[in-house]
Structure formats: C-alpha cells, structure tokens
Amino acid sequence: MFEIPTLSLQLLAGMLLIFCLRVTDVSMGTVRMLMVMRGMRKWAVLIGFIEVTIWVVAISQVMSNLNNVWNILAYSGGFATGTFVGMFLENRLALGNVRVHVISLKKGAEIAAKVRKAGYGATELPALGQSGPVSLIGIVVPRKQKPVVLALISEIDPTAFVTVDDMRRVDRGYGRLAK
C-alpha cells in the first residue's frame, strides 16, 4: 500500500516544498478567518485566493504520488506547523478591538480616571455585585493596546474582576480608539 522510498535529495526537496506550502496556506487560512470574523472582507478575499492557490499546488504534489508516505507526512506536518504559525501570527497582528469590562469593589473611579489619563475612553457605571455596590468600567481599545490597559487596571486594583471580549465592529469612539 505505502511505499517508504529511500530518502534522496530530490525526495527531500519535494517533501520540503510540500511542508512549506502547507505551513504557508494553513497560516494564511487562520489569518483569513480572523479577518472574516472582524469584517475585513477585501483582505479576507485576497488572502483566500492566494491560500487556495498554494493549497492546490501542495495537494497536487501529494496526489501525484499517493503511495509515498514521506509526502503524506510532509503534508500532515505542514498542516500542524501551519496551525501553530497561524496562531502565532494572529497573536502578533492583534487585529481589531477588544472590550474590557472591569468590576471593582472600591477603586472604579480611580481606574476610570487613570484609563482616561492614558488616552483611552472609559465608561463608569454604578452596579450591584454579590457583596454590595461595585463600579463597572467599560473600555474599548485596539487589541494591540490590551496589555497596556490590563496593566493599568492591575496597578490600581489587582483584585478587580476583568473580562475581555473581541469585537467585530466599533463605530466612533474616544481617544486612541477614534480615527
């Protein structure tokens, strides 16, 4: 069924080609899906076109010699590695915006003031938590700025309850969010 040919320079070159093509197209697929989810249609379409073109070349290399186990392993390994690389790229690109919700027992006004001073918008609301009155602070920031805002919050109230949600679309805004 499967042939395990002796590794030659030509076979290794073919395996490397298949592996690299899969890493590239799977990574692009991850980024494309994120762009679709964030409403970046034009980029998603362009990346999708390139991604499927690369995939066709890769799969044709495997299909032309289906009994060669090395090509199949290169294809599978490229897929797995491409998944990892795609997640890494997505994290580095940090596209879009996030909504940060902060619930603080006693330091809500201080958190909102510090966030505003740093150039971000913050909406502070009184709320009622399980143990009584709390402050609820809503902040929308570019995803790349999330670590900065989380550090500001932790600096003031390390016990604050914080959640972060990805956002598909933001219209208008204040400070660093406004364009």
Secondary structure, DSSP 8 states (H G I E B T S, - for coil): --B-----HHHHHHHHHHHHHHHHHHHHHHHHHHHHHTT-HHHHHHHHHHHHHHHHHHHHHHHTTTTBHHHHHHHHHHHHHHHHHHHHHHHHH--SEEEEEEEESS-HHHHHHHHHHTTB--EEEEEEETTEEEEEEEEEEEGGGHHHHHHHHHHH-TT-EEEEEEES---S-SBTT--
